[in-house]
Amino acid sequence: MPREYQGRTDPTAGATRRGFLRGGALALAMAAGNAADATSDPIAAVPSLGELAARRGILFGAAVDRTVLGDPRLAALYRHQTRIVTTDTALKFGSIRPRPEVADYGEADALVDFAGRAGLAMRGHTLAWNSWQPDWVERLSQRECAYWLERHIAETVGRYAGRLHSWDVVNEPLWPEDGLPGGLRGGPWYKGLGADYIRRSFVAARAADPKVRLVLNEAGPEWKQGFSPGARYRTDLLRLVDDLQHAGVRLDAVGLECHWFPGFTFDAEAFGQLVRDLAARDLDVYLTEIDVNDRDFPGDAAHRDALVAARYAELMRAALAEPAVKVIQTWELSDGQTWLREGARPGRAPRPLPFDAEYRPKDAYQAIARALKETRPGVTRR
């Protein structure tokens, strides 16, 4: 997500959950098991977006956090509506390793177990990111950077080998505003290893699990106008993909986050061309983190919901016209779990997702369902 919109959560905040996870592992497992049996909940009575997407050969899903482990109603919604889920923060470096001597996979383990019991594919997010890192990572030497990056990937990917659908191996490697060659984003991994941290990450992930799908996840090139000129972003992304492929790096898909922020504009033709350009490089395209920030939308909740839905419809129509799009995910499923609650306008809870905080379908749900039923796919040009 764009830096100016990234959550301000302390990356070491995961440590505050350690006692809960260690002391309540059994309770989490029981809650997840109970949640997995809650499919009769009436909130899941509307048609399944996951089923509608599956008819088109697409996996529909959402990010998921630990709320699902103790809330049977939310778990029922995920079981009914999704076919694939992505860990929200549980598998980020800062959640697992707030300090060098800590490697806490408790929350991630519980979410992977939940997905397995629910019959949902699971995506891992993320192995290498130059943002949201503990302070100790920022102070690493070049040699220490290589050690910790490769150790983390080997241990983390190896822990879940054979259980995940895909990994966001490198997250948001581009940030043209940083002024670095190739439009790359700065940060501790880049500072220590240069652009080669990207190649190293993919090589290490493949070695740890040769069968899992490897994804480069990016925010920005899907927009015409936003926090950076879209055309430049698309050029930088395609150049990076070419460089990796020419270096013999296995890359299976590119993720386009599709967070729709205030001030962003969308060009369906440019978006479609980007997807086709990636398909021409034998890559699938995943839409990985969709939500629509209604912070600056006028009117009451009903009016804002209609504006949010219109943007979902616009994006979905463009995406579903492209056969290379294989995964479509929102960033969380209901408004009660959205990361946009932090920094929201006082007295006005954000409503960026298909279901409200009570897990009732909204206009955005209807827009997604309608697009899945009605949009005709095109033919990807190679």
C-alpha positions as CSV (number, residue, x, y, z in Angstrom):
1,M,0.0,0.0,0.0
2,P,1.2,3.6,-0.6
3,R,3.5,4.8,2.1
4,E,1.3,7.8,3.0
5,Y,-1.5,5.4,3.7
6,Q,0.3,2.6,5.4
7,G,-0.9,1.8,8.9
8,R,1.1,3.3,11.7
9,T,1.1,0.2,13.8
10,D,4.3,-0.5,15.6
11,P,5.9,-3.5,13.8
12,T,6.8,-4.9,17.2
13,A,3.2,-4.8,18.3
14,G,3.0,-8.5,17.5
15,A,4.9,-9.0,20.7
16,T,1.9,-7.9,22.7
17,R,0.0,-10.8,21.4
18,R,2.6,-13.4,22.5
19,G,1.1,-14.2,25.8
20,F,-2.3,-14.6,24.3
21,L,-0.9,-17.0,21.6
22,R,1.2,-19.0,23.9
23,G,-1.3,-19.2,26.7
24,G,-4.3,-19.7,24.5
25,A,-3.1,-22.0,21.7
26,L,-5.6,-24.7,22.6
27,A,-8.4,-22.2,22.9
28,L,-7.6,-20.8,19.5
29,A,-7.6,-24.3,18.0
30,M,-11.0,-25.0,19.6
31,A,-12.4,-21.7,18.5
32,A,-11.2,-22.3,14.9
33,G,-12.7,-25.8,14.9
34,N,-16.0,-24.5,16.2
35,A,-15.9,-21.7,13.6
36,A,-15.3,-24.2,10.8
37,D,-18.6,-25.9,11.7
38,A,-20.6,-22.7,11.6
39,T,-21.7,-22.8,8.0
40,S,-25.4,-22.8,8.8
41,D,-25.2,-19.2,10.1
42,P,-27.8,-17.1,8.2
43,I,-25.3,-14.4,7.4
44,A,-23.8,-16.7,4.8
45,A,-27.2,-17.3,3.1
46,V,-26.5,-14.9,0.2
47,P,-24.8,-16.4,-2.9
48,S,-21.2,-17.2,-2.6
49,L,-18.7,-14.9,-4.4
50,G,-16.2,-17.8,-4.2
51,E,-18.6,-20.0,-6.0
52,L,-19.5,-17.4,-8.6
53,A,-15.8,-16.8,-9.3
54,A,-15.0,-20.5,-9.4
55,R,-17.4,-20.9,-12.3
56,R,-15.1,-18.6,-14.2
57,G,-11.9,-20.4,-13.1
58,I,-11.0,-17.6,-10.6
59,L,-10.2,-17.9,-6.9
60,F,-12.1,-15.3,-4.9
61,G,-11.0,-14.5,-1.4
62,A,-9.9,-12.0,1.2
63,A,-7.2,-11.3,3.7
64,V,-7.9,-12.8,7.1
65,D,-6.7,-12.0,10.6
66,R,-7.0,-13.7,14.0
67,T,-10.5,-12.3,14.6
68,V,-11.8,-15.2,12.6
69,L,-10.3,-17.7,15.1
70,G,-12.7,-16.6,17.9
71,D,-15.8,-15.4,15.9
72,P,-17.9,-18.3,14.5
73,R,-20.1,-15.9,12.5
74,L,-17.1,-14.4,10.7
75,A,-15.6,-17.8,10.2
76,A,-18.9,-18.9,8.6
77,L,-18.8,-15.9,6.3
78,Y,-15.2,-16.8,5.1
79,R,-16.1,-20.4,4.6
80,H,-19.1,-19.5,2.5
81,Q,-17.8,-16.5,0.6
82,T,-14.2,-17.3,-0.1
83,R,-12.1,-20.0,-1.7
84,I,-8.7,-18.5,-0.9
85,V,-7.4,-16.3,2.0
86,T,-4.2,-14.3,2.7
87,T,-2.6,-13.8,6.0
88,D,-2.9,-10.1,6.9
89,T,0.0,-9.3,9.2
90,A,0.6,-12.7,10.8
91,L,3.4,-13.8,8.4
92,K,5.2,-10.4,8.1
93,F,8.7,-10.3,9.3
94,G,7.9,-7.9,12.1
95,S,5.1,-10.0,13.4
96,I,7.3,-13.2,13.6
97,R,10.6,-11.6,14.6
98,P,10.0,-8.5,16.7
99,R,13.5,-9.2,18.2
100,P,16.3,-11.3,16.9
101,E,15.9,-14.0,19.5
102,V,12.1,-14.4,18.8
103,A,10.5,-16.5,16.1
104,D,6.8,-16.7,17.0
105,Y,4.6,-18.4,14.4
106,G,1.7,-19.0,16.8
107,E,-0.8,-16.7,15.1
108,A,0.2,-17.8,11.6
109,D,0.0,-21.5,12.5
110,A,-3.5,-21.0,13.8
111,L,-4.6,-19.2,10.6
112,V,-3.1,-21.8,8.3
113,D,-4.8,-24.5,10.4
114,F,-8.1,-22.7,10.1
115,A,-7.8,-22.4,6.4
116,G,-7.0,-26.1,6.1
117,R,-10.0,-27.1,8.1
118,A,-12.2,-24.8,6.2
119,G,-11.0,-26.1,2.8
120,L,-9.6,-22.7,1.8
121,A,-6.4,-22.2,-0.1
122,M,-3.9,-20.0,1.8
123,R,-1.6,-17.3,0.5
124,G,1.5,-16.2,2.6
125,H,2.1,-12.5,2.9
126,T,5.0,-11.4,2.8
127,L,8.6,-12.5,3.0
128,A,10.6,-9.5,2.0
129,W,9.4,-5.9,2.3
130,N,11.4,-2.7,2.8
131,S,8.7,-1.3,5.1
132,W,7.1,-2.2,8.5
133,Q,10.3,-3.7,9.9
134,P,11.5,-3.8,13.5
135,D,14.2,-1.4,14.5
136,W,16.8,-4.1,14.8
137,V,16.5,-4.9,11.0
138,E,17.2,-1.3,10.2
139,R,20.6,-1.6,11.9
140,L,21.8,-4.7,10.2
141,S,25.1,-4.8,8.3
142,Q,25.3,-6.1,4.7
143,R,26.4,-9.5,5.9
144,E,23.7,-9.6,8.5
145,C,21.1,-8.6,6.0
146,A,21.9,-11.5,3.8
147,Y,21.9,-13.9,6.8
148,W,18.6,-12.8,8.2
149,L,16.7,-12.5,4.9
150,E,17.7,-15.9,3.7
151,R,17.3,-17.5,7.1
152,H,13.8,-16.0,7.6
153,I,12.7,-17.2,4.1
154,A,14.1,-20.7,4.5
155,E,12.5,-21.1,8.0
156,T,9.2,-19.5,7.2
157,V,8.6,-21.0,3.7
158,G,10.0,-24.4,4.9
159,R,7.6,-24.4,7.9
160,Y,4.5,-24.3,5.6
161,A,6.0,-26.2,2.6
162,G,3.2,-28.0,0.8
163,R,0.4,-26.2,2.7
164,L,0.2,-22.8,0.9
165,H,-1.1,-21.9,-2.5
166,S,1.4,-19.0,-3.0
167,W,3.8,-16.6,-1.4
168,D,4.1,-12.8,-1.9
169,V,7.8,-13.2,-1.9
170,V,8.7,-9.6,-2.4
171,N,6.2,-6.9,-1.5
172,E,6.1,-3.5,-3.1
173,P,9.7,-3.4,-4.4
174,L,9.0,-0.2,-6.3
175,W,8.7,3.3,-5.1
176,P,9.7,5.8,-7.8
177,E,9.7,8.7,-5.3
178,D,12.7,7.3,-3.6
179,G,14.8,8.2,-6.6
180,L,16.6,4.9,-6.8
181,P,17.6,3.1,-10.0
182,G,14.7,1.3,-11.7
183,G,12.2,3.0,-9.4
184,L,13.0,0.7,-6.5
185,R,12.0,1.3,-3.0
186,G,14.6,2.0,-0.3
187,G,14.7,0.3,3.0
188,P,16.8,-2.1,5.1
189,W,17.0,-4.9,2.5
190,Y,17.8,-2.6,-0.3
191,K,20.3,-0.7,1.8
192,G,22.1,-3.9,2.8
193,L,21.9,-5.9,-0.5
194,G,20.9,-3.5,-3.2
195,A,18.5,-4.6,-5.9
196,D,19.8,-8.2,-5.5
197,Y,17.7,-8.7,-2.4
198,I,14.8,-9.3,-4.8
199,R,16.5,-12.1,-6.7
200,R,17.9,-13.6,-3.5
201,S,14.4,-13.7,-2.0
202,F,12.9,-15.6,-4.9
203,V,15.8,-18.1,-5.0
204,A,15.5,-18.8,-1.3
205,A,11.7,-19.2,-1.5
206,R,11.9,-21.7,-4.3
207,A,14.6,-23.7,-2.5
208,A,12.4,-23.9,0.6
209,D,9.3,-25.0,-1.3
210,P,9.8,-25.8,-5.0
211,K,6.1,-26.3,-5.6
212,V,4.5,-23.2,-4.0
213,R,3.6,-20.4,-6.5
214,L,5.9,-17.3,-6.2
215,V,4.4,-13.8,-6.5
216,L,5.8,-10.3,-6.9
217,N,3.2,-8.1,-5.1
218,E,3.1,-4.4,-6.1
219,A,1.0,-1.3,-5.3
220,G,0.6,1.5,-7.9
221,P,1.0,0.4,-11.5
222,E,-2.7,-0.4,-11.8
223,W,-3.7,3.2,-11.4
224,K,-3.7,6.0,-14.0
225,Q,-3.1,8.7,-11.4
226,G,-2.4,8.4,-7.7
227,F,0.7,8.7,-5.5
228,S,2.9,8.2,-8.6
229,P,2.3,8.5,-12.3
230,G,0.9,5.1,-13.4
231,A,2.8,5.0,-16.8
232,R,6.1,5.3,-15.1
233,Y,5.2,2.7,-12.5
234,R,4.1,0.2,-15.2
235,T,7.3,0.7,-17.1
236,D,9.4,0.1,-13.9
237,L,7.3,-3.0,-13.0
238,L,7.7,-4.6,-16.5
239,R,11.4,-3.8,-16.5
240,L,11.8,-5.5,-13.1
241,V,9.9,-8.6,-14.3
242,D,12.1,-8.8,-17.4
243,D,15.3,-8.5,-15.3
244,L,14.2,-11.3,-13.0
245,Q,13.1,-13.6,-15.8
246,H,16.3,-12.9,-17.7
247,A,18.3,-13.8,-14.6
248,G,16.5,-17.2,-14.5
249,V,14.4,-16.4,-11.5
250,R,11.1,-18.4,-11.3
251,L,8.2,-16.0,-11.1
252,D,4.7,-17.4,-11.3
253,A,2.4,-14.3,-10.9
254,V,2.4,-10.6,-10.3
255,G,0.0,-9.3,-7.6
256,L,-1.6,-5.9,-8.1
257,E,-2.9,-4.6,-4.8
258,C,-5.7,-2.4,-6.1
259,H,-6.2,-0.3,-2.9
260,W,-8.4,2.5,-4.2
261,F,-7.5,5.6,-2.3
262,P,-8.9,9.1,-2.3
263,G,-7.6,11.0,-5.4
264,F,-6.8,7.8,-7.4
265,T,-8.1,7.5,-10.9
266,F,-8.5,4.3,-12.9
267,D,-8.0,3.8,-16.6
268,A,-9.5,0.5,-17.7
269,E,-7.7,0.4,-21.0
270,A,-4.3,1.0,-19.4
271,F,-5.0,-1.6,-16.7
272,G,-6.0,-4.2,-19.3
273,Q,-2.8,-3.5,-21.3
274,L,-0.7,-4.0,-18.1
275,V,-2.4,-7.4,-17.5
276,R,-1.9,-8.4,-21.1
277,D,1.8,-7.3,-20.9
278,L,2.3,-9.5,-17.9
279,A,0.4,-12.4,-19.5
280,A,2.7,-12.1,-22.5
281,R,5.6,-12.9,-20.1
282,D,3.8,-16.1,-19.1
283,L,2.6,-14.7,-15.8
284,D,-0.7,-14.9,-14.0
285,V,-2.1,-11.8,-12.4
286,Y,-3.6,-11.7,-8.9
287,L,-5.6,-8.7,-7.6
288,T,-4.5,-9.1,-4.0
289,E,-5.7,-6.3,-1.7
290,I,-8.8,-4.6,-3.0
291,D,-10.7,-2.1,-1.0
292,V,-12.2,1.3,-1.6
293,N,-11.4,4.1,0.9
294,D,-14.5,6.2,1.3
295,R,-12.9,8.7,3.6
296,D,-13.6,11.7,1.3
297,F,-16.9,10.5,-0.1
298,P,-19.9,12.8,0.7
299,G,-23.2,11.8,2.2
300,D,-24.6,9.2,4.5
301,A,-23.5,5.5,4.7
302,A,-26.0,4.5,2.0
303,H,-24.7,7.1,-0.4
304,R,-21.1,6.3,0.3
305,D,-21.8,2.6,-0.2
306,A,-23.2,3.3,-3.6
307,L,-20.0,5.2,-4.6
308,V,-17.8,2.4,-3.2
309,A,-19.8,-0.1,-5.2
310,A,-19.4,1.9,-8.4
311,R,-15.7,1.7,-8.1
312,Y,-15.8,-2.1,-7.4
313,A,-17.9,-2.5,-10.5
314,E,-15.4,-0.5,-12.6
315,L,-12.4,-2.5,-11.4
316,M,-14.1,-5.9,-11.6
317,R,-15.3,-5.3,-15.2
318,A,-11.8,-4.5,-16.3
319,A,-10.3,-7.4,-14.4
320,L,-12.8,-10.0,-15.5
321,A,-12.3,-9.1,-19.2
322,E,-8.7,-10.4,-18.8
323,P,-8.2,-14.2,-18.7
324,A,-4.8,-13.8,-17.1
325,V,-6.5,-12.6,-13.8
326,K,-6.7,-15.8,-11.7
327,V,-7.1,-14.6,-8.2
328,I,-9.3,-11.7,-6.9
329,Q,-9.1,-10.8,-3.2
330,T,-10.3,-8.0,-1.0
331,W,-8.2,-6.8,1.9
332,E,-10.3,-8.3,4.7
333,L,-13.9,-9.3,4.0
334,S,-15.9,-7.0,6.3
335,D,-15.7,-3.4,7.4
336,G,-15.2,-4.5,11.0
337,Q,-11.7,-5.8,10.2
338,T,-10.5,-3.2,7.7
339,W,-7.1,-1.6,8.4
340,L,-8.6,1.7,7.3
341,R,-10.2,2.1,10.7
342,E,-7.0,3.5,11.9
343,G,-6.9,7.2,11.0
344,A,-10.6,7.3,10.0
345,R,-12.6,10.5,10.4
346,P,-14.1,10.8,13.8
347,G,-17.7,9.5,14.0
348,R,-17.6,8.0,10.6
349,A,-16.4,4.4,10.4
350,P,-14.9,3.4,7.0
351,R,-17.0,1.2,4.7
352,P,-14.6,-0.1,2.1
353,L,-15.5,-3.8,1.8
354,P,-18.3,-6.1,0.5
355,F,-19.8,-6.8,4.0
356,D,-20.5,-4.4,6.8
357,A,-19.3,-4.8,10.4
358,E,-22.3,-7.0,11.2
359,Y,-21.4,-9.2,8.2
360,R,-24.3,-8.1,6.1
361,P,-23.8,-7.8,2.3
362,K,-23.5,-4.3,1.0
363,D,-23.7,-2.7,-2.4
364,A,-20.1,-3.6,-3.0
365,Y,-21.0,-7.3,-2.6
366,Q,-23.8,-6.9,-5.2
367,A,-21.4,-5.1,-7.6
368,I,-18.9,-7.9,-7.3
369,A,-21.5,-10.6,-7.7
370,R,-23.1,-8.9,-10.7
371,A,-19.7,-8.5,-12.4
372,L,-18.9,-12.2,-11.8
373,K,-22.2,-13.2,-13.4
374,E,-22.2,-10.7,-16.4
375,T,-18.7,-9.7,-17.5
376,R,-17.6,-11.5,-20.6
377,P,-13.9,-12.4,-20.7
378,G,-11.7,-11.2,-23.6
379,V,-8.8,-13.0,-25.2
380,T,-5.4,-12.4,-23.7
381,R,-3.0,-11.4,-26.5
382,R,0.5,-12.9,-26.3
